């Protein structure tokens, strides 16, 4: 089973399918705007989305998003922490029993 590269940002077991993606939560206003945008863009975030995340964090909000599991979360989290932004890894939700909804 694929285990994403979390480093110290998530140490529990990761028994999830690699195609499920990884949830992230960002909290805190970055101390350097350009460096923050560079981190997100280097991780594959589009420029408009990165700017929206920046604006939300600067307004005191938080941002949750789902990203692909192949990213280097250890590097991303460490770079964001150096800029004053905390990154929390959120594992996929466990399926409910019975399913709440089914897709056709």
C-alpha positions in Angstrom: 0.0 0.0 0.0 1.3 3.4 -1.0 2.1 5.7 2.0 2.4 9.4 1.1 5.6 11.2 2.2 4.2 13.0 5.2 7.3 13.3 7.4 6.4 14.7 10.8 3.1 16.0 9.5 1.2 12.7 9.8 2.6 9.7 11.7 -0.4 7.4 12.0 -1.1 4.4 9.7 -2.3 5.2 6.2 -4.4 2.2 5.0 -6.1 4.2 2.3 -6.1 3.8 -1.4 -3.6 6.2 -3.1 -6.3 7.4 -5.4 -8.4 8.7 -2.5 -6.2 11.8 -2.3 -5.1 13.6 0.8 -7.0 16.3 2.6 -5.1 19.4 3.8 -6.0 22.2 6.1 -4.1 25.5 6.1 -4.2 27.9 9.0 -2.4 31.2 9.5 -1.5 34.2 7.5 1.8 33.8 5.6 4.6 36.1 6.5 5.9 36.3 2.9 3.2 36.4 0.1 5.4 35.6 -2.9 7.2 32.7 -1.1 3.8 31.3 0.0 2.5 31.5 -3.6 5.7 29.8 -4.8 5.2 26.9 -2.5 1.7 26.3 -3.7 2.6 26.7 -7.3 5.5 24.3 -7.0 3.1 21.7 -5.6 0.9 22.0 -8.7 -1.7 24.6 -7.5 -2.9 27.0 -10.2 -2.1 30.7 -9.8 -5.7 31.8 -9.4 -6.4 29.1 -6.8 -3.2 30.0 -4.9 -4.2 33.6 -4.8 -7.6 32.7 -3.5 -6.1 30.6 -0.7 -3.7 33.5 0.1 -6.5 36.0 0.3 -8.6 33.7 2.6 -5.7 33.1 5.0 -4.8 36.8 5.1 -8.4 37.5 6.1 -8.0 35.2 9.1 -9.7 32.2 7.5 -8.7 28.6 7.1 -8.6 26.6 3.9 -9.3 22.9 3.4 -8.6 21.2 0.1 -7.9 17.7 -1.3 -4.7 17.1 -3.3 -3.0 14.1 -4.9 -1.2 11.7 -2.6 2.1 11.8 -4.5 3.1 15.2 -3.2 6.1 15.7 -0.9 4.0 16.7 2.2 7.1 16.8 4.4 8.7 19.5 2.2 5.5 21.5 1.6 4.5 21.5 5.3 8.0 22.5 6.4 8.2 25.3 3.9 4.7 26.6 4.9 5.6 26.4 8.6 8.6 28.6 8.0 6.1 31.1 6.5 3.8 31.0 9.5 1.2 28.7 7.9 0.3 25.5 9.7 -0.6 22.5 7.5 -2.6 19.6 8.9 -3.1 16.4 7.0 -6.7 15.0 7.0 -7.1 11.4 6.1 -10.0 10.3 3.9 -13.3 9.8 5.7 -14.1 6.2 6.5 -17.0 4.9 4.5 -20.3 4.8 6.4 -22.3 1.6 6.8 -24.7 1.6 5.0 -23.7 4.1 2.3 -25.4 7.4 2.7 -25.8 7.9 -1.0 -25.1 5.9 -4.2 -24.1 7.3 -7.5 -26.0 6.0 -10.6 
